């Protein structure tokens, strides 16, 4: 029991369960299987992006351009669909373009040495500006998209939409990558102690670059899924969503200082926000409070992490003084 309470993931899972149970007492329909599937499906884009953001944050960086990357790749996917490009090629292009946009961030951080927060704030604006240049601010609506393009994320397999299955697949792949591969260990090493990582033969800049490419590729994947599911593409699509992505990571125990975090924690952080977002209308609170709640959650989670770190530091100093 003590080990469960000391686990950040276990505590967060219990908090989500308690929140769901509390909502269910007042609105039993919230916990019906169909609604829970909808909550998971609504949260799927956030979970996918949170995994990419987690990888970047582990390396002591941050990617604030994920939502703009999503918007640009989604718009390109919609434009390609309107031009009659086959769906498999659209998907491949969306992921490749997202990875290329992430690579731009990675190169500027790695080779030029610009802080990641500055780089991604800049590219966030640039990517949305490119959308405006491509479309002159016009929207692409449902009637301009083919049925096949719109249907894929909604197609149900074994009771779950393809969008949910995509999130599950991404979670499974990155759980293996982070726990079982050299690249996964390099992400933790670079964030935990970059100087020691260099002595271990790990290229810090190259590893950070890889993190941005992964984050960008996942944003490109979500770009297609988002535009196809909601059947609309425009300049400000997913505006402010980068805040939710960072919040999901921080709430899930991913340290902004780098080197600490798990796939499971990032997913639980996303689910925490997903449950809140879906529950707000049920309990009579405007969904426009979502951004304020996300920002508050980031501050509280960072404060919690800092408090824990200080406590550990005092214990170490105390033990050293006693020796």
ChimeraX attribute file (.defattr): number of C-alpha atoms within 10 A of each C-alpha:
attribute: neighborCount
match mode: 1-to-1
recipient: residues
	/A:1	5
	/A:2	6
	/A:3	7
	/A:4	11
	/A:5	12
	/A:6	10
	/A:7	12
	/A:8	16
	/A:9	22
	/A:10	16
	/A:11	14
	/A:12	20
	/A:13	19
	/A:14	14
	/A:15	14
	/A:16	20
	/A:17	14
	/A:18	12
	/A:19	15
	/A:20	20
	/A:21	15
	/A:22	12
	/A:23	18
	/A:24	14
	/A:25	11
	/A:26	11
	/A:27	14
	/A:28	12
	/A:29	14
	/A:30	20
	/A:31	16
	/A:32	11
	/A:33	11
	/A:34	12
	/A:35	13
	/A:36	16
	/A:37	16
	/A:38	16
	/A:39	20
	/A:40	21
	/A:41	23
	/A:42	18
	/A:43	23
	/A:44	25
	/A:45	23
	/A:46	26
	/A:47	29
	/A:48	26
	/A:49	34
	/A:50	31
	/A:51	29
	/A:52	27
	/A:53	30
	/A:54	35
	/A:55	33
	/A:56	28
	/A:57	29
	/A:58	28
	/A:59	30
	/A:60	22
	/A:61	24
	/A:62	26
	/A:63	30
	/A:64	24
	/A:65	28
	/A:66	36
	/A:67	29
	/A:68	32
	/A:69	32
	/A:70	33
	/A:71	29
	/A:72	32
	/A:73	33
	/A:74	31
	/A:75	26
	/A:76	22
	/A:77	29
	/A:78	29
	/A:79	19
	/A:80	18
	/A:81	19
	/A:82	14
	/A:83	10
	/A:84	11
	/A:85	13
	/A:86	12
	/A:87	16
	/A:88	10
	/A:89	12
	/A:90	22
	/A:91	20
	/A:92	14
	/A:93	19
	/A:94	31
	/A:95	23
	/A:96	19
	/A:97	22
	/A:98	29
	/A:99	24
	/A:100	19
	/A:101	26
	/A:102	29
	/A:103	22
	/A:104	18
	/A:105	29
	/A:106	30
	/A:107	20
	/A:108	17
	/A:109	23
	/A:110	19
	/A:111	11
	/A:112	9
	/A:113	12
	/A:114	15
	/A:115	14
	/A:116	22
	/A:117	15
	/A:118	16
	/A:119	21
	/A:120	25
	/A:121	15
	/A:122	14
	/A:123	21
	/A:124	20
	/A:125	12
	/A:126	15
	/A:127	22
	/A:128	23
	/A:129	16
	/A:130	14
	/A:131	23
	/A:132	17
	/A:133	12
	/A:134	15
	/A:135	14
	/A:136	11
	/A:137	13
	/A:138	13
	/A:139	15
	/A:140	18
	/A:141	14
	/A:142	18
	/A:143	9
	/A:144	14
	/A:145	21
	/A:146	16
	/A:147	12
	/A:148	13
	/A:149	24
	/A:150	21
	/A:151	15
	/A:152	16
	/A:153	22
	/A:154	17
	/A:155	13
	/A:156	14
	/A:157	10
	/A:158	7
	/A:159	11
	/A:160	16
	/A:161	19
	/A:162	19
	/A:163	24
	/A:164	25
	/A:165	17
	/A:166	19
	/A:167	23
	/A:168	14
	/A:169	13
	/A:170	17
	/A:171	19
	/A:172	12
	/A:173	11
	/A:174	18
	/A:175	17
	/A:176	12
	/A:177	15
	/A:178	18
	/A:179	13
	/A:180	11
	/A:181	12
	/A:182	11
	/A:183	16
	/A:184	19
	/A:185	14
	/A:186	24
	/A:187	29
	/A:188	23
	/A:189	24
	/A:190	24
	/A:191	26
	/A:192	18
	/A:193	14
	/A:194	22
	/A:195	13
	/A:196	12
	/A:197	18
	/A:198	13
	/A:199	9
	/A:200	11
	/A:201	9
	/A:202	19
	/A:203	15
	/A:204	20
	/A:205	18
	/A:206	15
	/A:207	23
	/A:208	29
	/A:209	24
	/A:210	22
	/A:211	30
	/A:212	34
	/A:213	25
	/A:214	24
	/A:215	29
	/A:216	35
	/A:217	28
	/A:218	28
	/A:219	37
	/A:220	35
	/A:221	26
	/A:222	30
	/A:223	32
	/A:224	28
	/A:225	27
	/A:226	24
	/A:227	28
	/A:228	25
	/A:229	16
	/A:230	13
	/A:231	20
	/A:232	20
	/A:233	28
	/A:234	21
	/A:235	23
	/A:236	16
	/A:237	20
	/A:238	18
	/A:239	13
	/A:240	14
	/A:241	20
	/A:242	21
	/A:243	17
	/A:244	25
	/A:245	29
	/A:246	28
	/A:247	29
	/A:248	33
	/A:249	32
	/A:250	27
	/A:251	29
	/A:252	29
	/A:253	27
	/A:254	28
	/A:255	22
	/A:256	22
	/A:257	13
	/A:258	24
	/A:259	24
	/A:260	19
	/A:261	22
	/A:262	24
	/A:263	26
	/A:264	17
	/A:265	25
	/A:266	32
	/A:267	26
	/A:268	25
	/A:269	30
	/A:270	31
	/A:271	24
	/A:272	23
	/A:273	23
	/A:274	23
	/A:275	21
	/A:276	20
	/A:277	23
	/A:278	20
	/A:279	19
	/A:280	15
	/A:281	11
	/A:282	15
	/A:283	11
	/A:284	8
	/A:285	12
	/A:286	11
	/A:287	15
	/A:288	10
	/A:289	11
	/A:290	18
	/A:291	16
	/A:292	12
	/A:293	16
	/A:294	22
	/A:295	15
	/A:296	12
	/A:297	19
	/A:298	20
	/A:299	14
	/A:300	14
	/A:301	21
	/A:302	18
	/A:303	12
	/A:304	13
	/A:305	18
	/A:306	13
	/A:307	12
	/A:308	11
	/A:309	11
	/A:310	11
	/A:311	11
	/A:312	12
	/A:313	12
	/A:314	11
	/A:315	11
	/A:316	11
	/A:317	10
	/A:318	11
	/A:319	10
	/A:320	9
	/A:321	8
	/A:322	6
	/A:323	5
